[in-house]
Amino acid sequence: MVKTVTLNTDITARRELRIMLPADVPTGSAAIVITVSPTGSSTSATFGDLLNSEFLGMWRDRADIEDSSEFARKLRSEGWSQSAP
């Protein structure tokens, strides 16, 4: 099972982190990925941000895609099946 947990924290001057995970995170081996964003950047987006992004309607004018909803559904399905262990 792959579980994604997003935690926001500050990195100390000593470059140390203390991570407390939620109780529903399984124990055992884990791969930890750390993404460092510039100070003051926001990692959360609103629905308005999505509406104004390049992603909404990105396949609208593609002549090779008849049904963009079905095309997106297929891409998501293929992506999920590839990420399964």
SVG drawing of the C-alpha trace seen along z (x, -y; Angstrom):
<svg xmlns="http://www.w3.org/2000/svg" viewBox="-16 -35 40 40">
<polyline fill="none" stroke="black" stroke-width="0.4" points="0.0,0.0 1.3,-3.5 0.2,-6.2 1.0,-9.9 1.3,-12.1 1.9,-15.9 3.5,-17.7 4.6,-21.3 7.6,-22.2 10.5,-24.6 14.0,-23.5 16.3,-24.6 19.7,-26.2 21.1,-22.8 19.2,-21.3 17.4,-18.9 13.8,-17.8 11.6,-15.9 8.7,-14.2 5.7,-12.9 3.5,-10.8 -0.3,-10.3 -1.3,-7.1 -2.8,-5.6 0.7,-5.5 1.8,-1.8 5.1,-0.9 8.0,0.7 10.2,-0.4 9.5,-3.7 10.9,-6.0 10.9,-9.6 10.8,-12.4 11.5,-16.0 10.4,-18.9 11.9,-22.3 9.9,-25.3 11.1,-28.9 10.1,-30.9 6.6,-32.3 5.5,-30.0 2.1,-28.3 1.7,-24.6 -2.1,-24.8 -4.3,-25.8 -7.9,-26.9 -10.5,-25.9 -10.1,-29.4 -6.4,-28.7 -7.3,-25.5 -9.9,-27.4 -7.2,-29.9 -4.5,-27.4 -3.4,-25.9 -4.7,-22.5 -8.4,-23.3 -9.4,-22.6 -5.9,-21.6 -7.2,-18.9 -10.2,-21.0 -8.8,-21.7 -7.1,-18.3 -8.5,-16.7 -7.1,-13.3 -9.1,-13.1 -12.8,-12.7 -13.9,-12.5 -11.5,-14.4 -13.2,-13.1 -12.8,-9.5 -9.2,-10.2 -8.4,-11.7 -10.1,-8.7 -7.9,-6.3 -4.7,-8.2 -5.6,-8.1 -6.4,-4.4 -3.1,-3.6 -1.2,-5.7 -2.7,-4.0 -2.1,-0.6 1.6,-1.4 2.1,-2.7 0.7,0.4 3.3,2.6"/>
</svg>
